[in-house]
Amino acid sequence: MRTILFLLLSSLFFTSAAGAQVDAVEASVDNNPVMVDEAIRLTVTAQGDASREAFDSSPLLKDFVVGRTSVSSRTSIVNFNSTQTTVWTTTLFPRATGTFTIPAFTIEGKQTQPIQIKVIPVSQGSGQASRDYFVTTSVDTSEVYLHQQIHYTAKLHLATRIEQGALQSPELENAEVRQIGDDKQYTDIVDGKRFQIIERNFAIIPQQSGSFTIRGPVFTGEVVAPNTNQRFGFFNRTQQVNRVGPDISIEVKAVPDNISYHWLPSEYVQLDEEWPEGETLTVGEPITRTITLTAMGVVEEQLPELPQRYPPDFKLYPDQANTATVERDNTLIAQRVESLAIIPTQPGQYVLPDVTVSWFNVLTGETEKATLPARTISVAPAPGTSTPSVAAQPPVENVTTSQSRPEKGMSVDAEPSSVDTPPITDSLNLYLLAALIASCIGWLATVLYFRRKLGGNLSARQTAKSGISAEDEAFRRLLRTVETTDNVGDIQRALTVWVAALLPGQQAHVAMSTEPALHPIQQHMNTMLASRYGNSSDKWNKKSFRGDLKAARNTFKQQRNTTGTLLPPLYPGVK
């Protein structure tokens, strides 16, 4: 019997619920009239079986800022009759003062009655308690250029302690909004009443020109209910508070027609440079130049790329630019840092052109330029690129030459004061001594004459003879350097010494460009430099490099065996 009774009651319950429909729908608000910065709580109640998605709040967007909508349902059974109720609760914030209509809502075929809402200015509010919580907003300027920063400040005023709360960000169509800095908390007296103030700052950067309205931030919180001392356990009785900050209208001006450069509106722009000490560089040795662009009131995406203008005799290996945006004193500061590895390939004097970035001063309305001045640098030849002519000559000849052939304008001390000569009394001995001195002078003059006539040819022959052994040693040192180290500078220096020994009289960087047999070597050097200083993913192959070095050397040896020499003929025109 109990089982039959339970089944009967269950069937009656589900039959009644299945046949239930929405009988009535009602809409109500918690406050009317309402001040412009206060919230309205709209409640829509449906009696009967209604879908939770039946309520549509989109018709309210015309006159109100619509907050989150919550849905609750409950079911009651009285005398075997079930009743279901669905409740939708929505928070509305008026957009302006005046009289507005909350339209009728249709829920499952049943319709609510429209509600007239009167929104009054804050100054006409009668309830002092309602002003215990409010939000104020302000901007540093209401007329800006496109992409210019707007400094927006929101202040939440609290007359009593809050249990919890949240302050949303302001909203602006087609703009970037970001909080800058941390919240500030302090107390102040407003209209004779003490408030705790929470200040929050924002940077707003418009992305479109025209007339716009910045929607004020919404505060939602819970405060201790007034006029109650009742406690429930460890908790106070609280009530919900909703406030919205005033809207602010702004005008965003378009980019002026006469602007032909990358648009950069700012209050201050600066260029800085990091350069190695000294103005002298060396062929083949890399240096790094770092340039930093700093601008106030913009974000990093607005900064332009820096111009790269360098002489053609420089190889450039740029790194990826680093950008960042930081906040200082409630102002956005953007930076772009570009680093560049520079390798000079030829000696001489060079001028690096100035680096200039044009920007628009939003304070004066004029175009200005941030500039790094032009820089003059000297590039010295790489070690070992020139033939050391002095070292090829015997030291004694250098001494004799400097004593026998003084340069014009120089005086020679003819007094043999530094030589101690023993006294000679015999006239014959004096005669013989004079004759010996005259003979030595004549012999020295003869040597000097023939040296001037044949000195160039002798030097060339000596260089040719010593170049072979020097080239062997330089080549062995080059292969050993390639095998034992990955240091680019060491390999470049060893290569330069070998090429100078292989091709006396030619500078290494010129030979690398003019001699076809050395072109593969130059390609290897480019790959090595790019893998070390650039962003290239190519790997430098040591084994292939050594093979091409040996091939190039064999080519020059075959040429030497065919022509007999790699140097110009000692006696042009004589076969």
FIKE-943500 format. One record per residue (C-alpha): residue in one letter; x, y, z. Coordinates in steps of 0.2 Angstrom, whole numbers, plus 2048, in hexadecimal, padded with zeros to 3 digits. Each point is the difference from the previous one (the first is absolute). Layout:
N
AXYZ...
//
This chain:
575
M800800800R80E80C804T8087FD7EFI7F08037F7L7FD810809F8118067FCL7FE7FC7EEL7EF809800L807810808S80F8007F4S7F57FE7F1L7F480E806F81080C802F8077FD7F0T7F08017F7S7FC811808A8128067FCA7FF7FA7EEG7F08097FDA806810808Q8028107F6V805813803D7F1808809A807811803V80F80B7FEE80580F80AA80E80D7FFS80580C80FV80F80B805D807804811N8028137FEN7F780D7F7P80480E7FDV8137FD800M80F80B7FFV80B7FF7F1D80E7F7808E7F67F3809A7FB7EF7FAI7EE7F97FDR7FC7EE805L7F37F97F3T7F77F0805V7F67F67F4T7F57F2808A7F77F27F6Q7F37F5808G8007EF7F8D80C7F67F6A80C80C7F7S8107FD7F7R80F808808E8058087F0A7EF8087FDF806811806D80880B7F3S808810807S8068087F0P7F280C7FEL807809810L8118047F8K7F98107F8D7FE80A810F8097F680DV8117F7803V7FA7EE803G80A7F680DR8007ED803T7EF7F7801S7FD7F380DV7F37F27FFS7F87F680ES7F27F3800R7F57F980ET7F27F3801S7F37FE80EI7F37F2802V7F0804809N7F27F3801F8087F67F3N8018107F4S8118057FBT8048127FCQ8108067F7T807811801T80F8077F5V808811805W80C80A7F5T80A80E809T80A80D7F6T809810805L7FE80F7F6F80A810800P7F88107F8R80A8087F2A7F9812803T7F380A809G7EE8007FBT7F17F47FFF8027EF7F8T7F57F17FDI8047EF804P7F77F77F2A7F47F1802F8087EF800T7F77F07F9I8037F0809E7F87F07F8G7F280A7F9K7FD80B810Q805812800T80580C80EQ7FB812802P80C80E7FAI80880A80FQ8048137FFI811804808K804812805V813803801I80581080AP811809801V80A7FC810S7FE812806Q7ED7FD802G8027F080AS7F7800811G8077F1809Q810804809A8037EE802S8007FD7EDR80F80C7FFD80B7F580CY8077F77F0F8038087F0V80D8017F1T80880F7F8T8098017F0S80C80C7F7V80C8017F1D80F80B7FDT7F98067F0S7F07FE7F6E8088047EFV80E7F57F9Y8087FA7F0L7FF7EE7FAH80A7F480AQ80480D80DQ7FF7FA812I7F180680BH803800813Y7F07FA808T7FD800813A7F27F7809K7FD803813L7F57F580BH7FA80980FL7FB7F680FA7F8807810T7FF7EF809R80A7F07FFI7FD7F47F2E8007ED802Q8057FD7EEG7FF8097EFA8078027EEL80280F7F5Q8007FD7EES80A8097F2P7F880E7F6E7FB7FC7EEL8038097F0E7FC7F97EFN80F7FD7F5A80D80480DE80D7F780AV7FD802813R80D7FA80DQ802804813I810809804G8087FF811D7F97F9810D7F0806809K80280E80CQ7F7801811Y7FD81080AT7F380980AD7F88117FBI7F280B806V7F28037F3D7F180B804G8057FF812K8007ED800R80F7F5802F8037F37F2Q80D7F37FDI8058027EEI8077F27F5E8088087F0R8037F67F1N8098077F0F7FE7FA7EEA8088047EFI7F48017F2I8078017EEP7F38037F2Q8027F67F0Q7F380A7F6S7FD8127FEG7EF808803S7F580480FF7FE7F380DT7FA7FD812I80A7F880DR7F47F580AG803801813P8067F280AV7F47F580AF8027FD813T7F87F0807G8027FD813E7F97FA810V7FF80C80FV7FA7FD812A7EE804801P7FC810809N7F6801810T8037EE805N80B7F980EQ7FA7EE7FER80D7F37FDF7FE7EF7F8G80F7F6807F8108087F9F7F780A7F2N7F88117FFR7F08037F7T8058087EFQ7F78087F1Q8068017EEV8058117F9N8028057EER8068107F9V8068067EFG80C80E7FCP7FB80F7F5D8027FF7EEI80D80C7F7S7FF8067EEI8108027F6E8058057EFV80E7F77F7K80880A7F2A8077F77F0V8128007FBP8048117F7D8008007EDN812806800I8077F1809S80A7F57F4Y80A7F680DH7FC7F280CW7F380780CL807802811P7F680C80CS809803810E80680D80DY8127FA7FFV80B7F57F5Q8127FC802L80E7F67F7D80E7F880AE80F7F67F9E80D7F4807W8108007F7P8117F8804E80D80C807G80B8087F3E7FD8047EET80C7F47F8L7FA7EF7FAT80A7F27F7V7FC7F77F0G7F77EF804E7FD803812P7EE802805I7F980D80CT7EE802806R7F68107FFT7F080280AI7F380E7FDT7F280380CL7F08097FCT7F680780EA7EF8087FFM7F380680DG7EE7FE800V8007F27F3V8017ED7FFE80D7F57F9E7F67FC7F0Q8008127FBL8138027FFP8088007EFE80E7F57F9L81180A801P8088047F0Q8107F67FBR80B80A7F5Y8127FA7FFP80F8017F3P8007F17F4D8117FA807F7F77FB810K7F87EF803L7F180180BY7F87F380BP7F180680AD7F87F880FQ7EE7FF803A7F9811807N7FB800812T7F080A805A7F8804810T7F380B809V802806812E7F780C80BR80980E809D7F680E80AN7EF7FB7F8T8078017EEL8047F37F4I8127FF7F9A8047F57F1Q8117FB7FBR8077F77F1V8127F9801E8097FB7F0S8127F8800L80A7FE7F0A8117F77FEI80B80A7F4I80F7F97F7P80A80B7F5T8087F87F1Q80C80E7FAP80B80C809G7FE8137FFQ7F680F806Y7ED7FE801V7F180A805L7F17F8808P7F180A7FBD7F580880EV7F17F6806T7F080A801V7EF7FC805S7F280D7FDW7F280280DF7F180B803N80080A810V7EF800807L80380F80CT80680C7F2G7F77F87F1E8118007F6T80B7F37F8E8107FD809K80F7F57FDA80A7F580CT8127FE7F9L8107F7803P80D80A7F7A80B7F97F2R8107F7806T8118007F7I80A7F0803S8117F97FBV8027EE7FAA8127F9802P8067F27F5A8007EE808P8107FA807G80B7F87F3T7F98087F1S80F80A7FBT8127FA7FCP80C80480ES80E8077F4V80B80680FA8017EE808A8067F97EFQ81080A801P80F7FC80AP80280B80FV8118067FCE7FB8077EFN7F280A809V80D80780BT80C8047F2T7F38077F5S7FA80C80DQ812806804S8058027EDR7F18077F9P7F880D80CE7EF8077FCK7FF8127F9G7FF80C80FM8097F480CS812804806V80E7F3802D80D80280EA8107FD7F6E80B801810P8077EF805S7FF805812S7F97EF805V80F7F77F9D8107FF80BT80F8007F4P8117FC807P80D80E7FDI80A7FD7F0T8108097FED8077F77F1S7FB8097F0L8007F07F6N7F37F980BL7F680F7FFY8007FF7EDL7FC7EE800L7F180380CA7FA80E7F5A8017F57F0L7F77F2809I7F280C805A7FE8077EES8007EE7FAC7F27FB80CI7F680F7FBG8017FC7EEW7FB7EE803L7F1806809A7FB80C7F3T8017F27F3V7F67F580AL7F380D803Y7FF8047EDF7FD7EE7FBR7F47FE80ER7F580E7F9K8017F97EFL7FC7EE804G7F8802811G7EE7FE7FAN8047F17F6L80A7F880FS7F280480CA7F37F87F4R80B7F07FEQ8027FF813T7EE802803A7FC7F37F3K80C7F4808S7FA803812G7EE8017FAI7FF7ED7FCS8067FB812A7F580D808E7F17FB7F6D8037EE805E801805812A7F180C7FFF7F57F27F8R8047F380DR7FC80D80DL7EF8047F7L7FB7EE800R8057FD812T7F6810805V7F07FA7F6E8027EE808T802806812T7F5810802D7F08077FCN805812803V7FC80A7F1G80D80D803D80E7F3801I7FB7F87F0Q7FF8107F7R811806806A8087EF7FBL7F88017EFT8068117FDV8127FC804W7FF7F17F4V7F98097F2A80D80E802A80E7F3800L7F87F77F1L7FE8107F6P80D80D805G7FC8127FCQ7ED7FD800Q7F580480FA7F67F1806H7EE8077FEV8048067EEA8077EF7FBM7F17F7807S7F580A7F5T80B8007F0E8087EF800P7F37F37F9A8097F280AL7FC809810H7EE8037FDP7FA7EF809I80B80680FQ7F6811800Q7F07F6800H8057F680FM805810809N7EF8077FDT7F77F1806M80B800810L7FD812804A7ED7FE7FDS7FF7F180BR80A80980EY7F98127FFG7F07FF7F6N7EF7F6800S8057F47F3S7FC7EE803D80E7FA7F4K80D7F6809W8128037FCN8097F07FAK8127FF806K8047F07F6S7FA8097F0F80A80F804R8107F7802G7FD7F77F0D7FD8107F6L810808808K80A7F17FAA7F88017EFA8048137FER8127FD806N8027F27F3T7FA80C7F2F80D80D804K80D7F3801Q7FC7FA7EFQ8008127FAR812802808N8067F07F7T7F98067EFT806812801G80E7FE80CT7FA80D80CL7F1808807L808811800P80280D7F2P8107FD7F6L810807807Y8058087F0P7F18057F6G8027FF7EDV80E7F4802K7FD7EE7FB
//
